[in-house]
Amino acid sequence: VSVGWVLNSLSITIGAKIAGRFVSRLPGWAKFLLPTLAVFLALAIMSLHLSFWTIWLYSFLGMAQGWASAVMMPMVQNKVSGKAQATAVSITKCASQILYAPLVWLVGLAGSANIRMSMVATIVIFVPLVLVTAARLKNLEKK
């Protein structure tokens, strides 16, 4: 387990470094969508064939976390006035936790039947949310 945590921490660092190199070239919606699509692709592959040879794809989750930590706060800082930033971050965090808690319970329920089903459930639940969010970001950028 400790080796897994070390590898996850390395993946987070790698994701943040990759974001630092490429983020300036991407529009906001792509900054959000790119790492989540990588996670969904990794989960889809592992849901079809989970083995010693595919488990390395789990590192995409850590890389996406690192990417998000390097990208999301600067996006908020660029779009929200200084006085409202703390409020925007707080409301977003609270709303996401309220949404996330029951959805993760559903993923856990699917995983109790079969670990690969937890990956399928994650994709089924979160892909629509991610696509709607990316589309809304893209529309907001046009304004």
TIMIMAR-159489 format. One record per residue: residue number from 1; z, y, x of N, C-alpha, C in turn. Coordinates in pm, whole numbers, plus 50000, padded with zeros to 5 digits. Example, Ala and Ser with C-alpha at 12.3 -4.5 7.8 and 13.67 -1.06 7.14 Angstrom:
BEGIN
n | n_c3 | n_c2 | n_c1 | ca_c3 | ca_c2 | ca_c1 | c_c3 | c_c2 | c_c1
1 | 50780 | 49431 | 51319 | 50780 | 49550 | 51230 | 50780 | 49670 | 51320
2 | 50708 | 49775 | 51285 | 50714 | 49894 | 51367 | 50787 | 50003 | 51290
END
This chain:
BEGIN
n | n_c3 | n_c2 | n_c1 | ca_c3 | ca_c2 | ca_c1 | c_c3 | c_c2 | c_c1
1 | 50000 | 49881 | 50082 | 50000 | 50000 | 50000 | 50000 | 50125 | 50087
2 | 50078 | 50125 | 50196 | 50083 | 50243 | 50281 | 49949 | 50272 | 50345
3 | 49874 | 50168 | 50380 | 49740 | 50188 | 50436 | 49650 | 50255 | 50332
4 | 49665 | 50214 | 50206 | 49588 | 50276 | 50099 | 49617 | 50424 | 50085
5 | 49745 | 50461 | 50096 | 49782 | 50602 | 50087 | 49725 | 50682 | 50203
6 | 49727 | 50624 | 50322 | 49671 | 50692 | 50439 | 49521 | 50712 | 50420
7 | 49452 | 50608 | 50375 | 49307 | 50619 | 50352 | 49276 | 50722 | 50243
8 | 49358 | 50725 | 50139 | 49339 | 50824 | 50033 | 49360 | 50965 | 50087
9 | 49462 | 50984 | 50168 | 49486 | 51116 | 50228 | 49368 | 51159 | 50317
10 | 49315 | 51065 | 50392 | 49197 | 51095 | 50474 | 49078 | 51132 | 50386
11 | 49062 | 51061 | 50277 | 48952 | 51089 | 50184 | 48965 | 51228 | 50124
12 | 49087 | 51268 | 50090 | 49111 | 51402 | 50036 | 49071 | 51508 | 50138
13 | 49109 | 51486 | 50263 | 49075 | 51580 | 50370 | 48923 | 51587 | 50390
14 | 48858 | 51472 | 50389 | 48713 | 51468 | 50405 | 48645 | 51542 | 50290
15 | 48692 | 51520 | 50167 | 48635 | 51589 | 50052 | 48648 | 51740 | 50063
16 | 48763 | 51786 | 50108 | 48785 | 51930 | 50125 | 48693 | 51986 | 50233
17 | 48675 | 51913 | 50341 | 48586 | 51957 | 50449 | 48442 | 51961 | 50403
18 | 48398 | 51860 | 50328 | 48261 | 51857 | 50276 | 48239 | 51975 | 50182
19 | 48336 | 52001 | 50095 | 48325 | 52114 | 50004 | 48312 | 52245 | 50081
20 | 48390 | 52259 | 50186 | 48385 | 52380 | 50267 | 48248 | 52405 | 50327
21 | 48176 | 52298 | 50357 | 48044 | 52313 | 50418 | 47934 | 52342 | 50317
22 | 47943 | 52285 | 50198 | 47832 | 52291 | 50103 | 47854 | 52380 | 49982
23 | 47976 | 52418 | 49956 | 48009 | 52485 | 49830 | 47939 | 52620 | 49814
24 | 47915 | 52690 | 49921 | 47855 | 52823 | 49910 | 47710 | 52815 | 49862
25 | 47648 | 52701 | 49874 | 47507 | 52684 | 49833 | 47492 | 52643 | 49687
26 | 47602 | 52612 | 49621 | 47595 | 52556 | 49486 | 47642 | 52655 | 49380
27 | 47579 | 52650 | 49261 | 47633 | 52729 | 49149 | 47765 | 52667 | 49102
28 | 47844 | 52743 | 49029 | 47977 | 52698 | 48987 | 47975 | 52567 | 48911
29 | 47881 | 52550 | 48818 | 47877 | 52426 | 48740 | 47850 | 52306 | 48830
30 | 47770 | 52322 | 48934 | 47741 | 52211 | 49025 | 47861 | 52181 | 49115
31 | 47937 | 52285 | 49149 | 48059 | 52264 | 49227 | 48155 | 52174 | 49151
32 | 48157 | 52189 | 49020 | 48242 | 52108 | 48934 | 48182 | 51969 | 48911
33 | 48052 | 51964 | 48885 | 47988 | 51839 | 48843 | 47964 | 51740 | 48956
34 | 47926 | 51787 | 49073 | 47887 | 51698 | 49183 | 47994 | 51597 | 49221
35 | 48118 | 51638 | 49249 | 48217 | 51538 | 49287 | 48255 | 51443 | 49174
36 | 48252 | 51493 | 49050 | 48288 | 51404 | 48939 | 48179 | 51301 | 48915
37 | 48054 | 51337 | 48935 | 47946 | 51238 | 48923 | 47957 | 51132 | 49031
38 | 47997 | 51172 | 49152 | 48017 | 51075 | 49259 | 48127 | 50975 | 49222
39 | 48234 | 51026 | 49161 | 48344 | 50939 | 49117 | 48295 | 50843 | 49008
40 | 48220 | 50895 | 48911 | 48171 | 50810 | 48803 | 48076 | 50703 | 48856
41 | 47993 | 50737 | 48953 | 47903 | 50638 | 49012 | 47984 | 50529 | 49084
42 | 48084 | 50570 | 49161 | 48168 | 50472 | 49230 | 48241 | 50382 | 49131
43 | 48295 | 50441 | 49024 | 48365 | 50361 | 48923 | 48269 | 50265 | 48852
44 | 48148 | 50311 | 48825 | 48050 | 50224 | 48759 | 48017 | 50104 | 48847
45 | 47996 | 50126 | 48974 | 47967 | 50016 | 49066 | 48084 | 49920 | 49074
46 | 48206 | 49975 | 49088 | 48324 | 49888 | 49098 | 48353 | 49816 | 48967
47 | 48316 | 49875 | 48854 | 48340 | 49807 | 48727 | 48246 | 49687 | 48712
48 | 48131 | 49693 | 48776 | 48037 | 49581 | 48772 | 48071 | 49474 | 48875
49 | 48115 | 49520 | 48992 | 48143 | 49425 | 49100 | 48258 | 49479 | 49186
50 | 48378 | 49440 | 49155 | 48494 | 49481 | 49232 | 48527 | 49372 | 49332
51 | 48517 | 49407 | 49458 | 48543 | 49309 | 49564 | 48587 | 49381 | 49690
52 | 48615 | 49305 | 49790 | 48649 | 49361 | 49921 | 48537 | 49452 | 49971
53 | 48414 | 49420 | 49937 | 48297 | 49494 | 49986 | 48272 | 49623 | 49908
54 | 48328 | 49637 | 49790 | 48305 | 49759 | 49711 | 48430 | 49846 | 49698
55 | 48544 | 49798 | 49741 | 48668 | 49873 | 49721 | 48668 | 50005 | 49799
56 | 48590 | 50015 | 49904 | 48580 | 50139 | 49980 | 48531 | 50255 | 49892
57 | 48462 | 50223 | 49784 | 48413 | 50327 | 49693 | 48528 | 50403 | 49627
58 | 48646 | 50343 | 49627 | 48764 | 50410 | 49573 | 48792 | 50540 | 49648
59 | 48747 | 50548 | 49773 | 48768 | 50670 | 49851 | 48698 | 50791 | 49789
60 | 48598 | 50769 | 49704 | 48531 | 50880 | 49637 | 48628 | 50956 | 49546
61 | 48728 | 50886 | 49493 | 48827 | 50953 | 49410 | 48908 | 51053 | 49493
62 | 48948 | 51011 | 49612 | 49020 | 51100 | 49702 | 48933 | 51216 | 49748
63 | 48805 | 51187 | 49779 | 48715 | 51294 | 49821 | 48695 | 51396 | 49710
64 | 48684 | 51348 | 49587 | 48668 | 51441 | 49473 | 48794 | 51526 | 49456
65 | 48910 | 51467 | 49478 | 49035 | 51543 | 49470 | 49039 | 51651 | 49578
66 | 48998 | 51617 | 49698 | 48994 | 51715 | 49806 | 48893 | 51825 | 49779
67 | 48777 | 51787 | 49726 | 48673 | 51884 | 49690 | 48729 | 51981 | 49585
68 | 48790 | 51926 | 49482 | 48843 | 52009 | 49373 | 48950 | 52104 | 49424
69 | 49036 | 52057 | 49512 | 49143 | 52144 | 49561 | 49086 | 52259 | 49645
70 | 48973 | 52235 | 49710 | 48911 | 52340 | 49792 | 48824 | 52434 | 49710
71 | 48778 | 52391 | 49593 | 48678 | 52466 | 49518 | 48732 | 52534 | 49393
72 | 48817 | 52466 | 49318 | 48854 | 52516 | 49185 | 48933 | 52646 | 49189
73 | 49030 | 52657 | 49275 | 49110 | 52780 | 49279 | 49026 | 52900 | 49322
74 | 48940 | 52889 | 49423 | 48853 | 53003 | 49454 | 48760 | 53040 | 49338
75 | 48716 | 52941 | 49260 | 48633 | 52972 | 49143 | 48711 | 53056 | 49043
76 | 48836 | 53020 | 49020 | 48921 | 53097 | 48928 | 48943 | 53237 | 48984
77 | 48971 | 53246 | 49112 | 48998 | 53376 | 49174 | 48876 | 53468 | 49167
78 | 48756 | 53411 | 49172 | 48635 | 53493 | 49164 | 48603 | 53538 | 49023
79 | 48647 | 53465 | 48922 | 48608 | 53494 | 48784 | 48717 | 53562 | 48702
80 | 48843 | 53551 | 48744 | 48954 | 53601 | 48664 | 49021 | 53715 | 48741
81 | 49055 | 53822 | 48670 | 49122 | 53935 | 48735 | 49255 | 53891 | 48795
82 | 49299 | 53963 | 48896 | 49421 | 53928 | 48967 | 49543 | 53914 | 48880
83 | 49557 | 54001 | 48780 | 49673 | 53997 | 48692 | 49674 | 53875 | 48602
84 | 49558 | 53823 | 48570 | 49549 | 53712 | 48474 | 49534 | 53575 | 48541
85 | 49524 | 53571 | 48672 | 49500 | 53444 | 48742 | 49611 | 53343 | 48719
86 | 49736 | 53385 | 48735 | 49848 | 53292 | 48718 | 49851 | 53238 | 48576
87 | 49824 | 53324 | 48480 | 49823 | 53281 | 48340 | 49709 | 53182 | 48315
88 | 49590 | 53212 | 48367 | 49475 | 53124 | 48348 | 49500 | 52987 | 48409
89 | 49554 | 52984 | 48528 | 49583 | 52857 | 48594 | 49692 | 52781 | 48519
90 | 49796 | 52850 | 48476 | 49906 | 52785 | 48405 | 49860 | 52725 | 48272
91 | 49784 | 52802 | 48195 | 49736 | 52752 | 48065 | 49642 | 52634 | 48086
92 | 49553 | 52644 | 48183 | 49460 | 52534 | 48211 | 49534 | 52408 | 48254
93 | 49632 | 52425 | 48340 | 49709 | 52310 | 48387 | 49785 | 52243 | 48273
94 | 49848 | 52323 | 48189 | 49924 | 52271 | 48076 | 49832 | 52199 | 47977
95 | 49720 | 52261 | 47943 | 49626 | 52199 | 47849 | 49569 | 52069 | 47905
96 | 49539 | 52068 | 48034 | 49484 | 51946 | 48093 | 49588 | 51834 | 48095
97 | 49713 | 51864 | 48117 | 49817 | 51761 | 48115 | 49838 | 51706 | 47975
98 | 49831 | 51794 | 47875 | 49845 | 51748 | 47736 | 49730 | 51655 | 47700
99 | 49611 | 51686 | 47744 | 49493 | 51603 | 47718 | 49496 | 51475 | 47802
100 | 49536 | 51490 | 47927 | 49530 | 51381 | 48023 | 49628 | 51267 | 47990
101 | 49747 | 51300 | 47947 | 49851 | 51198 | 47924 | 49808 | 51088 | 47828
102 | 49762 | 51120 | 47707 | 49721 | 51011 | 47618 | 49594 | 50939 | 47664
103 | 49505 | 51013 | 47730 | 49382 | 50949 | 47776 | 49409 | 50849 | 47888
104 | 49500 | 50883 | 47976 | 49535 | 50790 | 48083 | 49609 | 50669 | 48026
105 | 49684 | 50689 | 47920 | 49748 | 50575 | 47853 | 49641 | 50479 | 47804
106 | 49533 | 50531 | 47747 | 49423 | 50445 | 47701 | 49356 | 50372 | 47817
107 | 49339 | 50441 | 47928 | 49281 | 50378 | 48047 | 49374 | 50266 | 48096
108 | 49503 | 50291 | 48097 | 49600 | 50188 | 48137 | 49599 | 50069 | 48044
109 | 49584 | 50095 | 47917 | 49576 | 49987 | 47819 | 49453 | 49900 | 47845
110 | 49341 | 49963 | 47872 | 49219 | 49887 | 47905 | 49239 | 49809 | 48035
111 | 49306 | 49871 | 48132 | 49330 | 49805 | 48260 | 49424 | 49687 | 48251
112 | 49513 | 49687 | 48151 | 49604 | 49574 | 48136 | 49528 | 49449 | 48092
113 | 49414 | 49467 | 48028 | 49330 | 49353 | 47989 | 49248 | 49304 | 48109
114 | 49192 | 49399 | 48183 | 49110 | 49367 | 48300 | 49099 | 49494 | 48383
115 | 49126 | 49486 | 48510 | 49127 | 49606 | 48595 | 48993 | 49678 | 48592
116 | 48884 | 49604 | 48582 | 48751 | 49668 | 48578 | 48731 | 49744 | 48448
117 | 48799 | 49702 | 48343 | 48788 | 49775 | 48216 | 48852 | 49913 | 48224
118 | 48949 | 49930 | 48313 | 49008 | 50063 | 48330 | 48904 | 50159 | 48387
119 | 48816 | 50108 | 48471 | 48710 | 50192 | 48526 | 48608 | 50227 | 48419
120 | 48574 | 50130 | 48337 | 48481 | 50155 | 48226 | 48542 | 50256 | 48129
121 | 48669 | 50238 | 48097 | 48736 | 50331 | 48005 | 48738 | 50472 | 48063
122 | 48762 | 50485 | 48192 | 48762 | 50616 | 48257 | 48626 | 50683 | 48241
123 | 48522 | 50606 | 48262 | 48386 | 50660 | 48248 | 48359 | 50701 | 48104
124 | 48389 | 50613 | 48011 | 48361 | 50640 | 47868 | 48439 | 50762 | 47819
125 | 48562 | 50777 | 47862 | 48645 | 50887 | 47815 | 48610 | 51019 | 47884
126 | 48594 | 51016 | 48015 | 48583 | 51141 | 48089 | 48441 | 51192 | 48109
127 | 48339 | 51107 | 48106 | 48202 | 51157 | 48124 | 48165 | 51261 | 48019
128 | 48190 | 51235 | 47889 | 48156 | 51340 | 47791 | 48232 | 51471 | 47816
129 | 48358 | 51462 | 47851 | 48437 | 51583 | 47878 | 48380 | 51660 | 47998
130 | 48343 | 51588 | 48101 | 48287 | 51650 | 48222 | 48152 | 51714 | 48191
131 | 48068 | 51645 | 48117 | 47935 | 51699 | 48085 | 47945 | 51824 | 47998
132 | 48034 | 51823 | 47900 | 48054 | 51942 | 47816 | 48105 | 52058 | 47900
133 | 48201 | 52031 | 47987 | 48257 | 52137 | 48072 | 48150 | 52193 | 48165
134 | 48070 | 52107 | 48228 | 47964 | 52154 | 48318 | 47861 | 52236 | 48242
135 | 47825 | 52194 | 48123 | 47728 | 52269 | 48042 | 47784 | 52406 | 48004
136 | 47911 | 52411 | 47971 | 47973 | 52540 | 47936 | 47980 | 52632 | 48057
137 | 48012 | 52575 | 48173 | 48012 | 52656 | 48296 | 47874 | 52711 | 48325
138 | 47773 | 52627 | 48307 | 47635 | 52671 | 48332 | 47597 | 52784 | 48236
139 | 47633 | 52771 | 48109 | 47604 | 52877 | 48012 | 47679 | 53005 | 48044
140 | 47803 | 52995 | 48088 | 47881 | 53113 | 48123 | 47824 | 53185 | 48246
141 | 47766 | 53107 | 48336 | 47707 | 53168 | 48456 | 47581 | 53247 | 48423
142 | 47513 | 53212 | 48316 | 47392 | 53283 | 48275 | 47425 | 53422 | 48222
143 | 47546 | 53440 | 48173 | 47586 | 53569 | 48113 | 47620 | 53671 | 48216
END
